[in-house]
Amino acid sequence: MKIKTVFEHSQEIPTPYTCMGQNINPPMQLEDVPTGAESFVLIIEDVDATPKPWTHWMVFNIPAVTQNVEEGKVPVGGVEGLCNNHTFGYEGPCPRYFQGTHHYWFRVYALDTMLDLPAASEREDVEKAMEGHILDKAELLGLCTRPDNLE
């Protein structure tokens, strides 16, 4: 399985998808979905933030027929879970709060089931419910570097 978006693996996440821009989720395409997939779980995390990792967006029960995640929108049929700060919705990289470069993993898991969880689910609950149901996983690394001129 593969994730494609507006940046390549290990490249900078474009400004519109950070707090320095519109702070909306980038568009994504899912390819080579495994046979038997019923749903997807999307988790975007910053592995350099405190606490580690910092969950920037989590959406589960995305129907497996989904091929595209539209820019600035929750995937149709998907359920947003709780991110850090106990909030819903995409929270893009924000170099106002860090120095240097942070690494953001975009991960999509193909599951053989839909998860029986409420929207207000914590990441730990989603990951526990995923156990034994993961058919495949796609990963894409995006970077965000604090600009030198940022105060």
Secondary structure, DSSP 8 states (H G I E B T S, - for coil): -EEE-SS-TTEE--GGGSTTTT-----EEEES--TT--EEEEEEEETTSSSSSEEEEEEEEEETT--EE-TTS--TT-EE---GGG--S-----GGG-SSEEEEEEEEEEESS-----TT--HHHHHHHHTT-EEEEEEEEEEEE--TT--
